[in-house]
Amino acid sequence: MSWTPEIIAELEVLCLYNLDSTQEGIKVHSSAGAERVAATQRLFEKGLITQDDGGFLTSLGLEAAAHAQAVLTVLAID
C-alpha cells in the first residue's frame, strides 16, 4: 500500500479534529476545496465521521484520528 494523494487528504482531515473533546466536531464547507470535500465524503463513507461534511468522529474515527495525529507528531520531531 502506498500513500496516495487521497489517503493523505483523508489524514489531513482527521488531523483537524480536536481529540481533547468528543463533543467538538468540524464542518467542511464546499469552499474548502474539492480535494478536502472529497476526502471528507470518503471518511464518511468509511464510517469514520458522522456526516458527509464533517460532523463528529465515530469510535473508529476517533481511533484513526488518534493514530494519524500521533504519526504527524512523531514525524514532525526535529
C-alpha atoms as one frame of an Amber mdcrd trajectory, in Angstrom:
protein
   0.000   0.000   0.000   1.259   3.468  -0.818   0.460   6.972   0.372  -1.849
   8.223  -2.356  -2.950  11.856  -2.515  -6.423  10.675  -1.466  -5.106   8.953
   1.675  -3.012  11.987   2.564  -6.063  14.251   2.166  -8.067  11.959   4.454
  -5.287  12.006   7.050  -5.220  15.795   6.870  -8.961  15.924   7.598  -8.566
  13.523  10.534  -5.849  15.787  11.917  -8.319  18.700  12.023 -10.257  17.069
  14.850  -9.646  18.072  18.460  -9.068  14.816  20.318  -9.442  16.510  23.703
 -13.225  16.750  23.255 -15.521  14.206  21.651 -18.222  16.908  21.662 -16.318
  19.064  19.176 -16.806  18.301  15.501 -15.824  20.020  12.279 -17.682  21.381
   9.259 -16.022  21.225   5.850 -17.631  23.810   3.598 -17.773  23.402  -0.167
 -15.424  26.380  -0.423 -12.716  24.311   1.330 -11.611  22.901  -1.993 -12.617
  19.852  -3.964  -9.859  17.627  -2.544 -10.795  18.292   1.097 -14.530  17.964
   0.384 -13.949  14.637  -1.379 -11.705  13.388   1.443 -14.391  14.226   3.988
 -17.010  12.384   1.935 -14.768   9.303   1.763 -14.227   9.351   5.530 -17.997
   9.435   5.988 -18.458   6.524   3.583 -15.809   4.568   5.512 -17.689   5.164
   8.768 -15.047   7.341  10.421 -17.165  10.501  10.714 -20.876  11.075  11.261
 -21.681  13.497   8.429 -20.595  13.750   4.809 -19.354  17.285   5.505 -17.610
  16.511   8.788 -19.613  16.206  11.958 -18.163  14.121  14.753 -15.739  11.226
  14.840 -17.196   7.762  15.226 -15.425   5.381  17.611 -13.443   4.027  14.648
 -12.762   7.584  13.500 -11.533   8.576  16.952  -9.042   5.724  16.889  -7.923
   6.574  13.338  -7.580  10.292  14.151  -5.530   9.497  17.250  -3.161   7.354
  15.198  -2.950   9.945  12.398  -2.178  12.732  14.836   0.393  10.570  16.637
   2.185   9.813  13.362   2.204  13.505  12.485   3.644  14.361  15.909   6.384
  11.755  15.652   7.375  12.732  12.122   7.400  16.444  12.985  10.025  15.997
  15.705  13.224  17.805  14.718
